[in-house]
Amino acid sequence: MQTLVSRSGGCAIGRHLPRSRHRDVKGEPIQRSACRCCGAAIVKSAVSRRWIVSGLLG
C-alpha cells in the first residue's frame, strides 16, 4: 500500500502532481504538465509511471 505524501513535502522528494490538464505532444508518447504545488515543468513518458522534472531529461 502506497502512502500519500503531503503536497509541500512531495515535491522535495521528487513526487510531483500534474495539473488536471496535461498536454500530449502530438506524434510523441510524452505527456507534459506543470506541478500543482511548485509549478515546475514535468514530463512523463509512455513507459514511466512517475512524473519527473523536465530539465532532468536534457
N, C-alpha and C positions, 0 to 999 in steps of 0.2 A: 504494500500500500504506500502510495506516494504522499508525503506531507506537503501541505501548502506553505509557500514562502510568502511572507508579507511583502507588500508592494515596494516598500523602501529597501528592504533587505535583499529582495530577489535580484535586482539589477547589480548589486555589489558582488554577487556570486555568479553572475552570468545568466540568470534566468529572467529574460526579458519577456514581456507580454505584448503581443502585437495589438495595434488599434483594430477596431472591428472591421475596418475597410482596408484590406491589403491589396496591393496591385500585383497582378501577374504580368510578367514580361512576355509579350507575345512572341511565340516561337521558342521560348526557353522555359525549362521546368523550374524556374526560380521565382519565389514569391518575395516581394519586398514590402516593408512596412516601416512604421516608427513605433518605438516602445511607448506604451501608455504612461509609464511612470517617469522615465528620464528623457524621452524624446529622441533617443539615439536611433540612427538608421539601422535597421536589422533586416536580415535575409534568411531564407530557409530554402534549401534545395529539395528536389523531389524525394530523395532518399534520406534526408535528415529529419530527425524528429524534434530538433531544438532550433530555436531562433538564435542567431549569432550576430554580433555587431558586424556590419558590412565592411568596415575598414580592415578587419582581420583577414579578409579574403584577398586583399591586394588591390 
